[in-house]
């Protein structure tokens, strides 16, 4: 299945750098590049609490547990370095 192939390919990456721009007015929520989510109450939840992460649907949990995810924050607007 393509879904399984995508998971295999994504989780085989050596490193993934996820960058959140603290003054981002383009992306909502601004932590989306770091795979945060919004729960049923409308609150932002961290990546580790999202169904996609918990179920490891595309290998995100696998990468994180292997120490292959680097989280960065930049005090700037959307891709405005």
N, C-alpha and C positions, 0 to 999 in steps of 0.2 A: 504494500500500500504506500501511496505517496506520503501520507502522514507519518508512517514509521520511517521512511527514508529521510524526510525532513528532520525528524528528531535525531536520527543517527548522525546526519551531517552537522546539525547545529551543535550537538553535544560533543562532537569530535574536534571542535575548534580548540586551538591552543590557549587563546586568551580572548576575552570580550571586554571592551571598555565601554561602560555606560555612563554618559555625561548628562547631568542635570544642570540647566542654566537657572540660577536663582531669581533672575529678573525676567524670566520668560513670559511673554504675553501672547505667544502664538500657540503653544501647546497647553492643553488642560487635561488633567492636572499636570503641572510642570514636572512632576516626578515620573511621568509616563516613559521617558527614555530609560528609566531604571525599573521598568515593569511594575510600578505600583498599580494599585487598582482602586476602585470605588465600590464599597459594599452596598448592601440593600438600603442602608440608612443614609447613604450619600456621603459617608465619611471615607477619607483616603486611608488605604491600608498599605503597609509595606509589601514588597514583592513576595516575601516569605509567607504571607497570609493570603495570597491570591489562589484561586482554584487552579489556575494554570501552573503555578509553581508547585503546589501541594501534589497535584496529579502528575507533575513532570511531563506535561503534554507534548512539549517540544524540546525537552532536554535542559531547560533552564536550571532546574534543581540539580541535575547531574553536574552541570558546569560549576555551579556555585559550591557544591559539596567537594568538588575537586580543586577548589581554590583558583578557578580560572576566570572569575569575574572580578573586574576592577571597577569600583564605583568612584566617580569623580564629580565634584560640584564646581561650578564656575560662577563667580559673582558678576554676571553679565546678562544681557538679553539673549534672545534666541539666536544661537550661532553668531554672536556678535562679540568677537574676542578683541 
